Amino acid sequence: MDTPVESTRERLLNIAEQRFGEAGYEGTSLRAITVAAAANIAAVNYHFGSKEALLRAAVARAAGPVNAERRRRLDQLEGSGQPAPEQLIRAFIEPGLDLVLRRGERGAIVARFIGRVAFDPSPRIRELYAAESEPIEKRYLTALQRALPHAAPTAVAFGFVNMLGLLALHQSQALSRAPGTEDPDDPSKLAENLVAFLVAAFDRGLRS
């Protein structure tokens, strides 16, 4: 059973995630967060130390499970030899969809929050997000460059950046709910379609 201290911390994280996702970091005041969380500024200082530290904790909580699963899958693939491009793409895409879209209503909040932080106008906020996700993203990029020797490393990097953007759109459900899209709420089917699309793009679109 959660203690009152743990409950307050979780409430602050939940509200911060929602408010930062809706209005961005600069557009959200600590007062708005604490009022909605039935807490006070002292509670933020006690649990996190500052507004930026609260944001950092929210990013770690939202992105941590996805990055951990991506790391686990990549370790497993590389431990078995040279992974194929499709294996790498699948290992990167599936956690990003499964661990977000399967969260129900909270999944939409998580996706909006991560998308807002990742593309925040402030370089400092983008750096904060990158500190959480960049290490595993760099490992996947390097692995894809090795798996695609026919393409220039810069071309693979271009494809990888576009893969990140396309995944972010699907995580936010902006594309998965487009007219004519089949089974938009099925993460497994969405993952299969997205992986197939990306495999073709990397294989045919990046040849030198």
C-alpha positions in Angstrom: 0.0 0.0 0.0 1.4 3.4 -1.0 2.4 5.8 1.8 1.1 9.4 1.8 4.6 10.6 0.7 4.6 8.2 -2.3 1.1 9.2 -3.2 2.0 12.9 -3.2 5.0 12.3 -5.4 2.9 10.2 -7.9 0.2 12.9 -8.0 2.8 15.5 -8.8 4.3 13.4 -11.6 0.9 12.6 -13.0 -0.2 16.2 -13.1 3.2 17.5 -14.4 3.1 14.9 -17.2 -0.4 16.1 -18.2 0.2 19.9 -17.9 3.6 19.9 -19.5 2.1 17.9 -22.4 -0.7 20.4 -22.8 1.1 23.7 -22.4 4.8 23.0 -22.5 7.4 23.6 -19.9 7.5 27.4 -20.0 3.7 27.5 -20.3 3.1 25.6 -17.1 3.6 27.1 -13.7 4.5 25.1 -10.6 1.5 26.6 -8.9 -0.8 25.1 -11.6 0.7 21.7 -11.0 0.6 21.9 -7.2 -3.0 23.1 -7.1 -4.2 20.3 -9.4 -2.2 17.8 -7.4 -3.5 19.1 -4.1 0.0 19.7 -3.0 2.2 22.8 -2.4 5.6 24.2 -3.6 7.3 22.7 -0.6 6.2 19.3 -1.7 7.9 19.8 -5.1 11.0 21.0 -3.4 11.0 18.0 -1.1 10.4 15.3 -3.7 12.3 16.8 -6.7 14.2 20.0 -5.7 13.0 22.3 -8.6 10.6 22.6 -11.5 13.2 21.3 -13.9 14.0 18.3 -11.7 10.3 17.5 -11.7 10.3 17.6 -15.5 13.4 15.3 -15.5 11.7 12.8 -13.2 8.6 12.8 -15.4 10.6 12.2 -18.5 12.5 9.4 -16.8 9.3 7.7 -15.7 7.6 8.0 -19.1 10.5 7.1 -21.3 12.5 4.8 -19.0 10.5 1.6 -19.5 10.6 2.0 -23.3 14.3 2.6 -23.4 14.9 -0.3 -21.0 13.1 -2.7 -23.3 14.8 -1.4 -26.3 18.2 -1.9 -24.6 17.2 -5.4 -23.6 16.2 -6.3 -27.1 19.3 -4.8 -28.7 21.6 -6.6 -26.2 19.9 -9.9 -27.1 20.2 -9.3 -30.8 23.8 -8.2 -30.7 24.7 -11.2 -28.5 23.5 -13.5 -31.2 25.6 -12.0 -34.1 24.9 -9.3 -36.6 21.2 -8.3 -36.5 19.3 -7.7 -39.7 17.8 -4.3 -40.4 14.3 -5.6 -39.9 15.2 -7.0 -36.5 16.7 -3.7 -35.4 13.8 -1.7 -36.6 11.3 -4.0 -34.9 13.2 -4.0 -31.6 13.1 -0.2 -31.7 9.5 0.3 -32.9 7.6 -2.3 -30.9 8.4 -1.0 -27.4 7.6 2.5 -28.4 4.1 1.5 -29.4 3.4 -1.4 -27.0 4.4 0.4 -23.8 2.6 3.6 -24.8 -0.6 2.6 -26.6 -1.3 -0.3 -24.2 -1.5 2.2 -21.3 -5.1 3.2 -22.2 -6.0 6.8 -21.4 -2.7 7.4 -19.8 -0.9 6.3 -23.0 -2.3 9.4 -24.8 -1.1 11.6 -22.0 2.4 10.0 -22.1 2.7 10.3 -25.8 1.6 14.0 -25.9 4.0 14.7 -23.0 7.0 13.0 -24.6 6.3 14.6 -28.0 6.0 18.1 -26.4 9.3 17.7 -24.5 11.2 16.2 -27.5 10.3 19.1 -29.7 10.2 21.9 -27.2 11.6 25.2 -28.5 14.0 25.4 -25.6 17.4 23.7 -26.3 17.7 23.1 -22.6 14.5 21.1 -22.5 15.4 19.1 -25.6 18.8 18.4 -24.0 17.0 17.1 -20.9 14.9 14.7 -23.0 17.9 13.7 -25.1 19.9 12.7 -21.9 17.2 10.1 -21.3 16.8 8.7 -24.8 19.9 9.5 -26.8 22.3 6.8 -25.5 20.0 3.9 -26.7 19.1 5.8 -29.9 22.8 6.2 -30.7 23.3 2.5 -30.2 20.5 1.6 -32.6 21.8 4.1 -35.2 25.2 2.6 -35.1 23.8 -0.9 -35.4 21.6 0.1 -38.4 24.6 1.7 -40.1 26.5 -1.6 -39.7 23.5 -3.6 -40.9 23.2 -1.4 -44.0 26.6 -1.3 -45.6 25.2 -0.4 -49.0 24.0 3.0 -47.7 26.2 6.0 -46.6 26.2 6.5 -42.8 24.7 9.9 -43.3 21.8 8.5 -45.3 21.1 5.9 -42.6 21.1 8.7 -40.0 18.6 10.7 -42.2 16.4 7.6 -42.3 16.7 7.1 -38.5 15.7 10.7 -37.7 12.6 10.3 -39.9 11.8 7.0 -38.2 11.8 8.8 -34.9 9.4 11.4 -36.2 7.1 8.9 -37.8 7.0 6.8 -34.6 6.2 9.9 -32.5 3.2 10.7 -34.8 1.9 7.2 -34.3 2.5 7.3 -30.6 0.4 10.4 -30.4 -2.2 8.6 -32.5 -2.3 11.4 -35.0 -1.8 9.0 -37.9 -3.2 5.8 -36.4 -6.7 7.5 -36.3 -6.6 8.9 -39.9 -9.6 8.1 -42.0 -9.5 4.7 -43.5 -6.9 3.4 -41.1 -7.7 -0.2 -40.0 -7.7 -1.2 -36.3 -6.1 2.0 -35.0 -6.2 0.7 -31.4 -4.3 -2.5 -32.2 -0.6 -1.8 -31.3 0.5 -5.2 -32.8 -1.0 -4.5 -36.2 0.2 -1.0 -36.2 3.7 -2.1 -35.4 3.7 -4.7 -38.2 2.6 -2.1 -40.7 5.1 0.5 -39.5 8.0 -2.0 -39.4 7.2 -3.2 -43.0 7.1 0.4 -44.2 10.3 1.3 -42.6 12.2 -1.8 -43.7 11.3 -1.0 -47.3 12.3 2.6 -46.8 15.7 1.7 -45.4 16.3 -1.0 -48.0 15.3 0.8 -51.1 15.3 4.5 -50.2 18.8 4.7 -48.9 20.8 2.9 -51.5 23.9 4.8 -52.7 
